[in-house]
Amino acid sequence: MNQLLRLLFFATIVRLVVLLVIGLRIIEVGRLPRVGPAIICANHNSHLDTMVLMTMFPLRLLARLRPVAAAEYFLKNPMLEWFALQIIGIIAIERHKSSCTEHPLAKCSEALERGEILIIYPEGSRGEPESIASFQSGIAHLAKRHPDVPIYPVFLYGLGKVLPKGDPILVPFFCDVAIGEPLFWSGSKKIFMDLLDLQMQELSTLVNITDSNIN
């Protein structure tokens, strides 16, 4: 029943919002993986980020899409927990409990071993609209654990204005999604993080160029 509800939610409500409220331009959509395991690595300004990213995949892959999210936020009450786990399909991780016996990346590793596609926001939380905070190194540790898994950098622009942090009202706005070439573990955390940062900067420039051409 929950799988059917999840399919109906994304096939109707989410896609309708994306079509009617967001003027969405996708750059290089053909780069998205069509099989797992894989990791989508994106900047994060809005709760809509996850919804938009998930609608870019065919519905047949919905069951394999697993956004990674903070347990302390999404599991804070029973109703939100049910919605986050059963409808959105998140992998809830503990970010601040140092006494936790399970490795914080264990559930992510298990999902990749099952051939699932993770959606990860290495900034750690939603930032200010249209700005990128420094990426945390958890993504590098995950890449080291799974060196053969492709990691796709994705730059999102505009969704922080459609649904800013702390604001429950949607504001129509043109948004861009730019998808980069996949990265793999490089053997060095610094080199990997530098390559990821470089890709994100190039994608942000590509979005700005596209906006300039349209305007």
C-alpha positions in Angstrom: 0.0 0.0 0.0 2.8 2.5 0.9 4.5 1.8 -2.4 1.3 2.6 -4.3 0.8 5.8 -2.2 4.4 6.8 -3.0 3.9 6.2 -6.7 0.6 8.2 -6.7 2.2 11.1 -4.7 5.1 11.5 -7.2 3.1 10.8 -10.3 0.3 13.3 -9.5 1.0 15.9 -6.8 4.8 16.4 -7.2 4.8 16.3 -11.0 1.8 18.8 -11.0 3.7 21.2 -8.7 6.8 21.0 -10.9 4.8 21.6 -14.1 2.6 24.4 -12.8 4.8 26.3 -10.3 8.3 25.8 -11.5 9.7 26.8 -14.9 12.3 24.1 -15.0 15.2 23.9 -17.4 17.4 20.8 -17.2 20.9 20.8 -18.7 22.3 17.5 -19.7 19.5 15.3 -18.4 20.9 12.4 -20.4 23.7 12.2 -17.9 21.5 10.9 -15.1 22.0 7.3 -14.2 19.3 4.8 -15.3 20.5 2.0 -13.1 22.1 1.8 -9.6 24.2 1.9 -7.7 24.9 5.6 -8.1 25.0 8.8 -6.1 23.4 12.1 -7.0 25.4 14.9 -5.2 23.7 18.3 -5.2 23.7 21.7 -3.5 20.7 22.2 -1.1 18.5 25.4 -0.7 15.0 24.0 -0.5 12.8 21.0 0.4 11.8 21.1 -3.2 15.3 20.1 -4.2 14.5 16.4 -3.5 11.1 16.5 -5.2 12.5 18.0 -8.3 15.5 15.6 -8.5 13.2 12.6 -8.0 10.8 13.7 -10.8 13.7 13.8 -13.3 13.9 10.0 -13.1 11.4 7.5 -14.7 8.7 6.4 -12.3 10.0 2.8 -12.7 13.1 3.9 -10.8 11.1 5.5 -7.9 11.6 2.6 -5.6 15.4 2.8 -6.0 15.7 6.5 -5.3 16.8 7.1 -1.7 17.3 10.7 -0.5 19.7 10.9 2.5 18.3 13.2 5.2 18.7 14.1 8.9 17.0 11.8 11.3 16.7 14.6 14.0 14.5 16.6 11.6 12.5 14.1 9.6 11.9 11.6 12.5 10.9 14.2 15.1 7.2 13.2 15.1 5.3 10.1 14.0 3.4 11.6 11.1 6.5 13.3 9.5 8.5 10.1 10.1 5.9 8.0 8.2 5.8 10.4 5.3 9.6 10.8 5.1 10.3 7.0 5.3 7.3 5.5 3.4 6.4 8.2 0.9 9.7 10.0 0.2 11.8 7.0 1.0 14.6 8.7 2.8 17.6 7.1 4.5 17.6 8.8 7.9 21.1 9.4 9.3 22.1 10.6 12.7 24.4 13.6 12.3 25.2 14.6 15.8 25.1 11.5 18.0 28.8 10.5 18.6 27.7 7.7 20.8 25.8 5.9 18.0 27.2 2.4 17.6 26.4 2.2 13.9 28.7 4.0 11.4 26.8 7.1 10.1 27.3 5.9 6.5 26.3 2.3 7.1 22.8 2.7 5.8 24.0 4.5 2.7 26.5 1.7 2.0 23.8 -0.9 2.4 21.6 1.0 -0.1 24.4 1.1 -2.7 25.0 -2.6 -2.2 21.3 -3.1 -3.1 21.8 -1.2 -6.3 19.9 1.9 -5.2 20.5 5.6 -6.2 21.3 7.9 -3.4 20.5 11.6 -3.3 23.0 13.4 -1.1 23.5 17.0 -0.1 27.1 17.4 1.2 26.5 20.9 2.6 24.7 19.1 5.4 21.6 21.3 5.6 19.7 23.8 3.5 21.6 27.0 3.0 20.7 30.5 1.9 18.9 30.8 -1.4 21.2 30.4 -4.4 24.4 30.1 -2.4 26.6 27.1 -1.9 28.3 26.3 1.5 31.4 24.2 1.7 30.8 20.5 1.1 31.5 18.2 4.1 33.8 15.3 3.5 31.2 12.5 4.2 30.7 12.2 0.4 34.5 11.5 0.0 34.3 8.7 2.7 31.3 7.2 0.9 33.2 7.3 -2.4 36.2 5.6 -0.8 34.0 2.8 0.5 32.5 2.4 -3.0 35.2 3.3 -5.5 33.3 1.8 -8.5 30.0 3.8 -7.8 29.6 6.8 -10.0 28.9 10.2 -8.3 27.0 12.7 -10.4 27.4 16.4 -9.4 24.2 18.3 -9.8 23.8 22.1 -9.5 20.3 23.5 -8.6 19.5 27.1 -9.1 16.2 28.9 -8.2 14.5 26.4 -6.0 15.6 28.4 -2.9 13.4 31.2 -4.2 10.4 29.0 -5.0 10.3 27.6 -1.5 12.9 29.3 0.8 13.9 27.8 4.1 11.2 28.5 6.8 8.7 29.7 4.2 5.6 27.4 3.6 4.3 29.4 0.5 5.4 28.4 -3.0 6.5 31.3 -5.3 6.6 30.7 -9.0 10.1 31.1 -10.4 12.3 29.8 -13.2 14.7 27.2 -12.0 17.7 25.4 -13.5 19.2 21.9 -13.0 22.7 21.3 -14.4 24.0 17.7 -14.4 27.8 17.0 -14.5 29.9 14.1 -15.7 30.2 11.3 -13.1 33.1 11.3 -10.7 34.8 8.3 -9.1 37.0 7.9 -6.0 40.4 9.3 -6.9 42.5 7.7 -4.1 42.8 11.0 -2.2 40.1 12.8 -0.2 41.6 16.2 -1.1 41.8 15.5 -4.8 38.3 14.1 -4.8 36.8 17.1 -3.0 38.7 19.5 -5.2 37.4 17.8 -8.3 33.8 17.9 -6.9 34.1 21.6 -6.1 35.5 22.3 -9.5 32.6 20.4 -11.2 30.0 22.3 -9.1 31.6 25.6 -10.0 31.6 24.7 -13.7 28.0 23.7 -13.5 27.0 27.0 -11.8 28.8 28.9 -14.5 26.9 26.9 -17.1 23.6 27.8 -15.5 24.6 31.5 -15.5 25.5 31.3 -19.2 22.2 29.7 -20.0 20.3 32.3 -18.1 22.2 35.1 -19.9 21.4 33.6 -23.3 17.7 33.3 -22.5 17.5 36.8 -21.1 
